[in-house]
Amino acid sequence: MRGLSDALQRYARQISLWGLESQEKLASSTVLVVGLGGLGSAVALYLAAAGVGKLVLVDSDSVSLSDLNRQVLHWTRDIGRMKVDSAVEKLRELNPGVEIERVKASFKPTPKMRELVRAATVVVDCLDNWKSRLALNDLCVKLGKPLVHAAVEGMQGHLTVVAPGAPCLRCIFKNPLDRAPAPVIAPVPGILGAAEALETLKLITGYGKPLTGKLLVYDGFSNTVEVFEAERRPGCPACGRR
Ligand SMILES: [Zn+2]
């Protein structure tokens, strides 16, 4: 951990809860954040603020005016810039102690992505379409890597953690459909993205109980949360043969 006394001050409010050992675990972890939209903005901000050692940011898009209602890492001056560049600039200002690698690519199960997943402590799914989400799920299941997943639409969202032995996204969601572009009310991806960051911190530090094997469903209309037990699907094409 760089500059021990600075770090003790910066992270004092969480070290007082989870201890120095957890903070050190976080500092030696690598988190792969796939997608830097509304979910990814919140995930990357909170993980950088909390002191994760290394963030690997994957996105192939540039910032559009219509992104700015919810993608809080990207500002008006960033329109037209690559999202990874816009994100790295803000995150470095927030916490210069975090190492950041930028990957300007859309997620596909290429050898390069396989290496990034393999090298990560935890993978966070901040994607906006099911084809890519399921491909990321399959790769994480294959490599035995914990995956934190969330998705949002309108005033609603859901969250789960996929880990070895637990139900995967193909077990939980049989034939998920995309609505593109999905309508989203501004804070909803922030709420679910912050929850994804918290699940990531729990997986890394062991502090708290991750949502592995459970599906959390958030309803912003009434601001209520329900948590369901998820089940392995026999014959699941991704995890059924494990
Ligand atoms: Zn499965």
Residues whose N, C-alpha, C, O or C-beta is under 5 A from the ligand:
A	BS01	ZN	P167 C168 R170 C171 C236 A238 C239 G240
